[in-house]
Amino acid sequence: MRDGQKSRRRVLDAAAAEFAERGIAGARVDRIAVSAGVNKSQMYSYFGSKDGLLDAVIRDQLASILDAVPFTVDDLPGYAARLYDSYVESPELLRLATWYRLERVPAGDLLQSVEDHGDGKIRAIADAQREGRIDPALAPCEVYPLITAIAMTWSPVNVTYAASKNDGEAEHARRRSIIAQTVSRALLTTNSGNESVGGTGDVQRPRA
């Protein structure tokens, strides 16, 4: 990787951390430049402006935000539980998306300008509905937001209670089980054949 590419990479990483922690309005290009080890004129030559830098960060982080956990339509309860884990392990990604929602896209599809950002998930959900595994009363485009909303019950941006990495594993397991059971009861049919959900905590944390 060339020096210019390395510098640009450092700026994107530093800006992602700054925007996630302080929001768009609170972020400062001076801090980003210092953290990235570049001068401001160099940073502006890459991205043009603070807004241009934000747009570049969002594009850069999309894969991590959208695909932090591989989507598994055959195991929606387990998928939701793994989303919970990802929110606890990498809260900065969720904070970044939340700031973008608050300060840039207050209504509608957060990633509406991103081509095909969720089409594969929606098609998989629609196929599962036709096969009788997911409740067909819901539109496919409504199922996925419901899953993520349930997974975010104890997320770092929850307004009532946010989970922490420091919480005990028994508590994390209890929350995963609640999330998985809720997704199963709310969205799956009796024909789904899903066996990921049990009584008190049998949705296990994936091993690294």
C-alpha positions, 0 to 999 in steps of 0.5 A, spaced: 500 500 500 502 506 498 504 512 503 498 516 500 493 510 501 496 508 508 494 516 510 487 515 507 486 509 511 488 512 517 484 518 516 478 514 515 479 509 521 480 516 525 474 519 523 470 513 524 472 513 531 471 520 532 464 520 529 462 514 533 464 517 539 462 525 538 457 525 533 457 529 526 456 536 529 461 534 535 467 531 531 473 535 530 477 535 524 483 537 528 483 531 532 482 527 526 488 529 523 492 529 529 490 522 531 491 520 523 498 523 523 496 527 517 495 535 516 488 538 515 490 540 508 492 533 506 486 530 509 481 536 505 485 534 499 483 527 500 475 528 502 474 535 500 470 537 507 468 534 513 461 532 510 465 529 504 469 525 510 463 523 513 460 520 507 467 516 505 467 513 512 459 511 512 461 508 505 467 505 508 464 502 514 457 499 510 460 492 510 461 492 517 455 495 519 450 491 515 454 484 515 457 484 522 454 478 522 452 473 516 445 473 515 442 466 516 435 466 514 434 458 516 436 461 523 433 467 525 433 466 532 440 465 532 442 470 527 438 475 532 442 473 538 449 473 534 447 481 532 446 482 540 453 479 541 456 484 535 453 490 538 456 489 545 463 487 542 463 493 537 458 498 539 462 504 535 459 501 529 452 502 532 453 509 534 456 511 528 450 509 524 445 512 530 449 519 529 448 518 521 440 517 523 440 523 528 444 528 524 443 526 516 437 521 515 432 522 520 426 518 517 426 513 511 431 508 509 438 510 513 442 507 507 437 508 501 443 511 497 446 505 497 445 500 491 442 493 493 444 494 501 439 489 503 436 486 497 439 479 498 436 479 505 429 481 503 429 476 497 431 470 502 426 472 507 421 472 501 423 465 499 422 463 506 415 466 507 413 462 500 416 456 503 411 457 510 417 458 515 416 465 516 410 468 518 407 471 511 402 476 514 408 481 514 412 484 508 419 481 507 422 488 508 418 489 515 421 482 517 428 484 517 428 491 521 424 487 526 429 482 527 434 488 528 430 492 533 429 485 537 437 484 537 438 491 539 434 491 546 440 491 550 444 495 545 449 501 546 444 506 544 438 503 547 434 508 551 433 504 557 438 499 559 445 498 555 449 492 555 456 492 557 462 487 555 463 487 563 456 484 564 457 476 566 456 471 561 450 468 564 447 475 563 449 475 556 446 468 555 440 470 558 439 476 554 441 472 547 435 466 549 430 472 550 432 475 544 432 468 540 425 466 543 422 473 542 424 472 534 422 465 534 415 467 537 414 473 533 416 471 526 417 464 525 411 459 523 410 452 526 413 449 520 420 453 520 423 447 524 428 451 527 431 448 534 435 454 536 431 456 541 430 453 548 428 455 555 433 459 559 440 460 555 441 455 549 443 460 544 450 459 545 455 465 544 459 463 537 467 462 539 472 466 536 
